[in-house]
């Protein structure tokens, strides 16, 4: 009797499993076939998320003086050479940096090539212009942008004043406190880790995702979805505009674009680049 029952169950279950496997196989095949609708070659982009070498103190988290890295010291300059040599393996044809057009990056690059700005700690010089010079690139692109808030707030100042009330990245939210402890641990780690090792650590997908999570707690939970709206028209808007600026300097699938930005931008720019059929996101630690 038991054998008969098991035989009947097998007769029902096995064909069902085969059918399910067949559906999954067909589904995967259909997903693979979508590639045929888009170009086979996409513009390669290497995003290099960095901390700000000159510590301008403009971010919500301020690094303690004892944990700040002096990139002009002899030991850190050697590490910078290692980092630059590693990034050069990407063979970029264009370099884009976190700067506004009025910063006049192209003019500064010309001066840098003539010996100016060599003692500036700013990563735009220590990484961006140094790489452009060593790679013999004739320009460097500024693709930073303001969010839509800067324009909209002029239309209705009172509304935006109310919208952004207490939106200052300071919160008693327990997750915000966890992030503050994490930031301090990262500052300490950076102070005793080589630059190349640290950049590989901080440019991983998981690191970007975790860093982005800080925007989804604390002030994000302000009353009546106010925090969500503030994030959308401020931080998200800015990064979407940065991505649009990147599109505007992209001329060909043969371009290889190096993007050097504060690492806080990493999660959103990574998502946009990975989702876009125009681009291929290159993992930082994959360079050979």
Secondary structure as UniProt FT lines:
FT   HELIX           2..33
FT   HELIX           34..37
FT   STRAND          43..50
FT   TURN            53..54
FT   HELIX           65..67
FT   TURN            71..72
FT   HELIX           74..87
FT   HELIX           88..90
FT   STRAND          94..97
FT   HELIX           101..103
FT   HELIX           105..113
FT   TURN            114..119
FT   HELIX           124..129
FT   HELIX           130..134
FT   TURN            135..136
FT   STRAND          141..142
FT   HELIX           149..155
FT   HELIX           157..163
FT   TURN            164..166
FT   HELIX           174..191
FT   HELIX           195..202
FT   HELIX           205..212
FT   HELIX           213..216
FT   HELIX           218..221
FT   HELIX           223..225
FT   HELIX           226..231
FT   HELIX           232..236
FT   HELIX           237..249
FT   TURN            253..254
FT   STRAND          256..262
FT   HELIX           263..265
FT   HELIX           266..275
FT   TURN            277..278
FT   STRAND          279..282
FT   HELIX           284..286
//
